[in-house]
Amino acid sequence: MDDGGSSYRGPARLLHWLVALLVFAMIPAGLTMAGDDVSRSLRDMLYLFHKNTGVLILLLVAARLAYRVARPAPPLPASMPAWQVAAARASHGALYTLLVVMGLSGYTYVKAGGYPVEVLDALGVPSLVPRSDAISGVAESVHVSAWIVLVAFILVHVAAALYHGIVRRDGVLWRMRPW
């Protein structure tokens, strides 16, 4: 279906799909590394992947937000009900917020727990939080809670996109196509 020229620009689509792919890789990695029946070597490898990919996601989200300020999203179809427009705006805001909360709480959990974030340590970035089991525990709780809410919002986001592509056929699904 033709989207009426209201597609996102290439950089926005690239950032969207990079973040989406990385988040979809992080979910099973996070679940697996937290499991009890995981070998130490696999757990270590997954923690390394999870921490450093989290930093990358946080940077990509920051870039996406900066790009979105410079280049606002294309308008939604005029035929879209006002409540759906409001829901779309709110859910996008929630997704951005949750991705930032996930990154910052993960970083705080790790650094306050006294563990490295290898990519940042290699770049000489000093820890931005003190070593504290209490802070680490709170950050872990925030991280896990935000993960649950983030997964729910991702499911709503995907369902809404499919609804617009399959049921309404109003071009909304195709605005963020990767090609």
LUMFI-121288 format. One record per residue: residue number from 1; residue in one letter; x, y, z of N, C-alpha, C in turn. Coordinates in steps of 0.001 Angstrom, whole numbers. Example, Ala and Ser with C-alpha at 12.3 -4.5 7.8 and 13.67 -1.06 7.14 Angstrom:
[mardren 1 "A" [13190 -5690 7800] [12300 -4500 7800] [13200 -3300 7800]];
[mardren 2 "S" [12850 -2250 7080] [13670 -1060 7140] [12900 30 7870]];
***
This chain:
[mardren 1 "M" [843 -1196 0] [0 0 0] [876 1243 0]];
[mardren 2 "D" [469 2220 -746] [1167 3499 -773] [921 4231 536]];
[mardren 3 "D" [1975 4784 1096] [1835 5490 2374] [1596 6984 2173]];
[mardren 4 "G" [1369 7373 950] [1065 8777 672] [2241 9706 916]];
[mardren 5 "G" [3460 9184 849] [4634 10017 1072] [4887 10346 2527]];
[mardren 6 "S" [4247 9608 3431] [4409 9924 4850] [5334 8941 5559]];
[mardren 7 "S" [6262 8348 4835] [7213 7427 5446] [8237 8185 6273]];
[mardren 8 "Y" [8775 7487 7243] [9910 8030 7988] [11106 8077 7057]];
[mardren 9 "R" [12019 8965 7325] [13232 9072 6520] [14171 7911 6842]];
[mardren 10 "G" [15121 7690 5957] [16063 6585 6095] [16765 6506 7446]];
[mardren 11 "P" [17335 7608 7947] [18016 7525 9248] [17092 7100 10397]];
[mardren 12 "A" [15865 7568 10389] [14918 7184 11441] [14593 5699 11340]];
[mardren 13 "R" [14394 5221 10111] [14108 3793 9921] [15307 2945 10334]];
[mardren 14 "L" [16506 3372 9956] [17710 2624 10335] [17845 2542 11855]];
[mardren 15 "L" [17686 3655 12530] [17796 3663 13991] [16694 2819 14629]];
[mardren 16 "H" [15479 2907 14105] [14368 2108 14628] [14695 620 14553]];
[mardren 17 "W" [15118 160 13377] [15335 -1273 13190] [16586 -1763 13893]];
[mardren 18 "L" [17607 -935 13999] [18787 -1336 14781] [18407 -1541 16245]];
[mardren 19 "V" [17679 -581 16810] [17246 -704 18204] [16335 -1919 18360]];
[mardren 20 "A" [15397 -2091 17443] [14472 -3230 17532] [15230 -4552 17509]];
[mardren 21 "L" [16156 -4712 16579] [16918 -5961 16494] [17747 -6198 17753]];
[mardren 22 "L" [18375 -5151 18252] [19183 -5303 19462] [18321 -5625 20677]];
[mardren 23 "V" [17171 -4974 20788] [16267 -5265 21913] [15776 -6706 21815]];
[mardren 24 "F" [15413 -7135 20613] [14945 -8511 20454] [16057 -9527 20736]];
[mardren 25 "A" [17309 -9143 20561] [18429 -10026 20937] [18669 -9993 22449]];
[mardren 26 "M" [18424 -8848 23056] [18662 -8694 24498] [17671 -9486 25340]];
[mardren 27 "I" [16451 -9624 24886] [15427 -10299 25691] [15817 -11751 25976]];
[mardren 28 "P" [16091 -12567 24961] [16481 -13947 25284] [17830 -14025 26004]];
[mardren 29 "A" [18727 -13106 25685] [20023 -13103 26378] [19823 -12842 27863]];
[mardren 30 "G" [19000 -11856 28190] [18734 -11527 29585] [18037 -12652 30318]];
[mardren 31 "L" [17059 -13269 29668] [16350 -14382 30295] [17270 -15580 30501]];
[mardren 32 "T" [18108 -15868 29519] [19011 -17019 29610] [20061 -16805 30680]];
[mardren 33 "M" [20673 -15630 30717] [21753 -15387 31688] [21239 -15386 33120]];
[mardren 34 "A" [19950 -15119 33307] [19372 -15111 34646] [18921 -16501 35087]];
[mardren 35 "G" [18978 -17468 34168] [18535 -18820 34491] [19501 -19553 35417]];
[mardren 36 "D" [18955 -20513 36136] [19762 -21280 37084] [20592 -22377 36421]];
[mardren 37 "D" [20152 -22872 35297] [20816 -24011 34663] [21746 -23589 33525]];
[mardren 38 "V" [22377 -22441 33653] [23264 -21906 32626] [24707 -22091 33079]];
[mardren 39 "S" [25541 -22551 32174] [26961 -22718 32515] [27591 -21358 32796]];
[mardren 40 "R" [28621 -21367 33585] [29314 -20126 33957] [29859 -19417 32717]];
[mardren 41 "S" [30428 -20187 31781] [31016 -19564 30588] [29932 -18912 29715]];
[mardren 42 "L" [28781 -19583 29564] [27697 -18992 28787] [27149 -17760 29494]];
[mardren 43 "R" [26968 -17848 30805] [26461 -16710 31584] [27402 -15511 31427]];
[mardren 44 "D" [28712 -15745 31552] [29680 -14653 31418] [29606 -14010 30034]];
[mardren 45 "M" [29495 -14854 29005] [29411 -14343 27639] [28134 -13516 27451]];
[mardren 46 "L" [27026 -14001 28000] [25759 -13274 27860] [25771 -11971 28646]];
[mardren 47 "Y" [26359 -11968 29838] [26476 -10716 30595] [27308 -9700 29812]];
[mardren 48 "L" [28408 -10150 29236] [29258 -9269 28440] [28451 -8674 27278]];
[mardren 49 "F" [27736 -9534 26559] [26894 -9082 25450] [25818 -8116 25946]];
[mardren 50 "H" [25129 -8484 27021] [23992 -7723 27523] [24406 -6319 27983]];
[mardren 51 "K" [25479 -6245 28752] [25933 -4941 29259] [26365 -4015 28132]];
[mardren 52 "N" [27175 -4530 27244] [27734 -3676 26200] [26713 -3345 25115]];
[mardren 53 "T" [25813 -4261 24824] [24743 -3969 23885] [23775 -2962 24500]];
[mardren 54 "G" [23578 -3033 25811] [22746 -2042 26498] [23284 -633 26316]];
[mardren 55 "V" [24606 -493 26396] [25229 819 26166] [24957 1267 24729]];
[mardren 56 "L" [25105 350 23782] [24862 683 22379] [23406 1104 22159]];
[mardren 57 "I" [22479 368 22748] [21058 731 22607] [20804 2122 23179]];
[mardren 58 "L" [21368 2393 24338] [21176 3714 24954] [21701 4821 24032]];
[mardren 59 "L" [22846 4612 23427] [23402 5597 22493] [22534 5740 21243]];
[mardren 60 "L" [22037 4614 20722] [21171 4670 19538] [19846 5363 19844]];
[mardren 61 "V" [19301 5120 21033] [18057 5796 21423] [18301 7297 21550]];
[mardren 62 "A" [19429 7678 22127] [19761 9106 22226] [19867 9720 20826]];
[mardren 63 "A" [20505 9003 19911] [20619 9491 18535] [19244 9582 17883]];
[mardren 64 "R" [18406 8593 18143] [17067 8606 17558] [16235 9760 18098]];
[mardren 65 "L" [16341 10020 19393] [15607 11144 19978] [16104 12471 19416]];
[mardren 66 "A" [17420 12602 19276] [17976 13833 18703] [17501 14005 17258]];
[mardren 67 "Y" [17499 12911 16502] [17036 12973 15120] [15551 13336 15063]];
[mardren 68 "R" [14783 12778 15992] [13343 13047 16000] [13051 14505 16326]];
[mardren 69 "V" [13879 15119 17173] [13713 16547 17458] [14008 17356 16189]];
[mardren 70 "A" [15061 16959 15480] [15441 17675 14261] [14486 17396 13104]];
[mardren 71 "R" [13988 16161 13039] [13096 15744 11950] [11880 15050 12561]];
[mardren 72 "P" [10844 15799 12879] [9659 15189 13508] [9066 14067 12654]];
[mardren 73 "A" [8315 13212 13309] [7662 12095 12625] [6705 12629 11573]];
[mardren 74 "P" [6546 11894 10482] [5567 12311 9471] [4161 12250 10059]];
[mardren 75 "P" [3258 13046 9507] [1895 13068 10064] [1188 11726 9878]];
[mardren 76 "L" [359 11410 10849] [-472 10216 10748] [-1630 10505 9806]];
[mardren 77 "P" [-2249 9472 9253] [-3364 9711 8323] [-4485 10517 8988]];
[mardren 78 "A" [-5080 11410 8226] [-6180 12239 8737] [-7366 11378 9143]];
[mardren 79 "S" [-7470 10189 8569] [-8593 9302 8881] [-8430 8587 10231]];
[mardren 80 "M" [-7277 8734 10843] [-7024 8046 12111] [-7770 8751 13240]];
[mardren 81 "P" [-8542 8010 14049] [-9278 8635 15154] [-8325 9330 16138]];
[mardren 82 "A" [-8804 10390 16728] [-7981 11187 17652] [-7448 10349 18807]];
[mardren 83 "W" [-8240 9409 19310] [-7773 8597 20437] [-6610 7709 20017]];
[mardren 84 "Q" [-6600 7257 18745] [-5477 6444 18266] [-4223 7293 18089]];
[mardren 85 "V" [-4396 8505 17637] [-3257 9422 17509] [-2657 9668 18889]];
[mardren 86 "A" [-3508 9942 19864] [-3032 10166 21236] [-2373 8919 21794]];
[mardren 87 "A" [-2957 7760 21541] [-2376 6501 22028] [-1025 6232 21368]];
[mardren 88 "A" [-923 6532 20090] [349 6327 19389] [1437 7222 19971]];
[mardren 89 "R" [1108 8481 20197] [2081 9412 20779] [2495 8966 22182]];
[mardren 90 "A" [1519 8575 22989] [1819 8145 24362] [2646 6866 24371]];
[mardren 91 "S" [2301 5931 23506] [3048 4669 23516] [4465 4855 22984]];
[mardren 92 "H" [4649 5726 21996] [6010 6003 21532] [6829 6675 22641]];
[mardren 93 "G" [6209 7619 23331] [6894 8253 24460] [7255 7243 25532]];
[mardren 94 "A" [6340 6315 25800] [6622 5269 26797] [7749 4361 26342]];
[mardren 95 "L" [7767 3999 25071] [8854 3137 24569] [10212 3824 24710]];
[mardren 96 "Y" [10294 5077 24301] [11550 5813 24459] [11952 5889 25931]];
[mardren 97 "T" [10999 6248 26779] [11280 6376 28212] [11753 5054 28798]];
[mardren 98 "L" [11064 3983 28470] [11433 2673 29010] [12802 2218 28521]];
[mardren 99 "L" [13128 2491 27276] [14453 2126 26774] [15551 2893 27517]];
[mardren 100 "V" [15308 4166 27798] [16280 4951 28564] [16370 4434 30001]];
[mardren 101 "V" [15217 4180 30613] [15214 3650 31982] [15933 2307 32040]];
[mardren 102 "M" [15699 1456 31052] [16380 154 31014] [17898 343 30956]];
[mardren 103 "G" [18357 1221 30078] [19794 1445 29942] [20415 2028 31198]];
[mardren 104 "L" [19775 3043 31754] [20332 3695 32944] [20257 2804 34175]];
[mardren 105 "S" [19165 2068 34336] [19058 1181 35495] [20017 -1 35364]];
[mardren 106 "G" [20198 -496 34142] [21167 -1578 33930] [22579 -1123 34241]];
[mardren 107 "Y" [22925 60 33750] [24243 621 34036] [24434 788 35546]];
[mardren 108 "T" [23446 1350 36208] [23535 1594 37658] [23634 285 38421]];
[mardren 109 "Y" [22851 -689 38037] [22879 -2014 38660] [24283 -2617 38587]];
[mardren 110 "V" [24868 -2559 37425] [26191 -3160 37212] [27283 -2370 37927]];
[mardren 111 "K" [27335 -1071 37693] [28433 -265 38265] [28335 -154 39782]];
[mardren 112 "A" [27126 38 40310] [26976 107 41770] [27288 -1244 42397]];
[mardren 113 "G" [27108 -2314 41634] [27445 -3650 42114] [28936 -3953 42047]];
[mardren 114 "G" [29705 -3022 41496] [31153 -3204 41433] [31643 -3970 40214]];
[mardren 115 "Y" [30818 -4071 39196] [31186 -4825 37994] [31514 -3876 36852]];
[mardren 116 "P" [32263 -4367 35883] [32640 -3497 34762] [31552 -3414 33691]];
[mardren 117 "V" [31586 -2325 32958] [30897 -2214 31676] [32054 -2038 30698]];
[mardren 118 "E" [32460 -3142 30118] [33736 -3234 29422] [33972 -2164 28370]];
[mardren 119 "V" [32989 -1892 27546] [33187 -907 26482] [33427 486 27072]];
[mardren 120 "L" [32720 831 28122] [32916 2145 28748] [34236 2193 29506]];
[mardren 121 "D" [34569 1114 30184] [35841 1055 30910] [37020 1162 29946]];
[mardren 122 "A" [36921 486 28787] [37992 539 27792] [38169 1950 27237]];
[mardren 123 "L" [37086 2709 27207] [37156 4093 26734] [37573 5068 27827]];
[mardren 124 "G" [37760 4550 29035] [38191 5394 30143] [37075 6198 30788]];
[mardren 125 "V" [35829 5793 30557] [34697 6504 31155] [34631 6120 32635]];
[mardren 126 "P" [34735 7107 33530] [34672 6775 34958] [33250 6369 35358]];
[mardren 127 "S" [33156 5617 36433] [31842 5220 36934] [31072 6465 37359]];
[mardren 128 "L" [29822 6506 36987] [28975 7648 37325] [28151 7408 38583]];
[mardren 129 "V" [28288 6222 39154] [27573 5887 40393] [28558 5260 41379]];
[mardren 130 "P" [28324 5483 42677] [29223 4885 43674] [28956 3390 43823]];
[mardren 131 "R" [29928 2695 44340] [29772 1273 44667] [28830 1186 45862]];
[mardren 132 "S" [27689 508 45675] [26696 413 46740] [25755 -745 46454]];
[mardren 133 "D" [25725 -1724 47361] [24799 -2841 47190] [23356 -2367 47234]];
[mardren 134 "A" [23064 -1364 48060] [21693 -851 48164] [21262 -217 46842]];
[mardren 135 "I" [22111 626 46278] [21792 1268 44992] [21670 208 43903]];
[mardren 136 "S" [22583 -748 43903] [22549 -1815 42910] [21248 -2603 43004]];
[mardren 137 "G" [20798 -2896 44212] [19553 -3641 44407] [18336 -2891 43903]];
[mardren 138 "V" [18283 -1599 44187] [17164 -780 43699] [17203 -723 42174]];
[mardren 139 "A" [18383 -527 41616] [18516 -449 40162] [18117 -1769 39506]];
[mardren 140 "E" [18465 -2878 40138] [18066 -4180 39600] [16541 -4304 39580]];
[mardren 141 "S" [15891 -3888 40664] [14424 -3938 40730] [13794 -3059 39653]];
[mardren 142 "V" [14338 -1875 39464] [13836 -968 38422] [14036 -1608 37051]];
[mardren 143 "H" [15202 -2205 36827] [15531 -2822 35548] [14544 -3946 35219]];
[mardren 144 "V" [14295 -4805 36175] [13387 -5933 35957] [11949 -5439 35755]];
[mardren 145 "S" [11523 -4488 36565] [10165 -3949 36423] [9990 -3247 35084]];
[mardren 146 "A" [10979 -2453 34699] [10900 -1745 33417] [10904 -2733 32256]];
[mardren 147 "W" [11627 -3840 32408] [11658 -4862 31356] [10260 -5422 31121]];
[mardren 148 "I" [9548 -5713 32197] [8197 -6269 32073] [7284 -5275 31355]];
[mardren 149 "V" [7350 -4018 31743] [6508 -2990 31122] [6944 -2760 29668]];
[mardren 150 "L" [8250 -2768 29412] [8751 -2585 28051] [8246 -3686 27129]];
[mardren 151 "V" [8304 -4930 27570] [7813 -6034 26740] [6330 -5836 26436]];
[mardren 152 "A" [5558 -5405 27424] [4130 -5149 27196] [3936 -4063 26140]];
[mardren 153 "F" [4714 -2978 26239] [4575 -1898 25254] [5051 -2322 23872]];
[mardren 154 "I" [6069 -3170 23807] [6516 -3685 22513] [5405 -4507 21878]];
[mardren 155 "L" [4757 -5349 22662] [3649 -6161 22137] [2514 -5274 21635]];
[mardren 156 "V" [2180 -4226 22381] [1134 -3289 21951] [1566 -2578 20662]];
[mardren 157 "H" [2828 -2171 20596] [3360 -1478 19425] [3259 -2365 18181]];
[mardren 158 "V" [3695 -3599 18299] [3642 -4536 17171] [2187 -4819 16788]];
[mardren 159 "A" [1332 -5041 17788] [-82 -5305 17506] [-735 -4122 16799]];
[mardren 160 "A" [-431 -2912 17245] [-1006 -1719 16606] [-520 -1589 15171]];
[mardren 161 "A" [760 -1844 14949] [1293 -1771 13582] [602 -2792 12682]];
[mardren 162 "L" [431 -4008 13177] [-238 -5041 12387] [-1712 -4695 12157]];
[mardren 163 "Y" [-2363 -4140 13156] [-3758 -3705 13011] [-3874 -2689 11873]];
[mardren 164 "H" [-2951 -1731 11862] [-2997 -714 10808] [-2645 -1300 9449]];
[mardren 165 "G" [-1791 -2310 9420] [-1416 -2913 8144] [-2420 -3901 7608]];
[mardren 166 "I" [-3042 -4680 8505] [-3923 -5758 8063] [-5396 -5355 8077]];
[mardren 167 "V" [-5822 -4674 9132] [-7236 -4336 9279] [-7552 -2994 8610]];
[mardren 168 "R" [-6885 -1940 9039] [-7204 -601 8516] [-6595 -341 7139]];
[mardren 169 "R" [-5465 -919 6867] [-4767 -729 5585] [-4624 746 5237]];
[mardren 170 "D" [-4165 1498 6247] [-4076 2949 6075] [-2654 3458 5841]];
[mardren 171 "G" [-1719 2547 5633] [-344 2948 5337] [542 3145 6550]];
[mardren 172 "V" [-19 3106 7754] [772 3347 8963] [1864 2289 9124]];
[mardren 173 "L" [1535 1021 8862] [2520 -62 9007] [3741 184 8119]];
[mardren 174 "W" [3506 678 6917] [4582 790 5930] [5451 2028 6119]];
[mardren 175 "R" [5050 2947 6999] [5840 4163 7223] [7241 3868 7743]];
[mardren 176 "M" [7395 2747 8474] [8682 2420 9078] [9307 1181 8433]];
[mardren 177 "R" [8873 865 7233] [9436 -314 6560] [10953 -186 6457]];
[mardren 178 "P" [11664 -1295 6597] [13133 -1203 6612] [13755 -941 5231]];
[mardren 179 "W" [13010 -1087 4141] [13579 -869 2822] [13140 448 2232]];
***
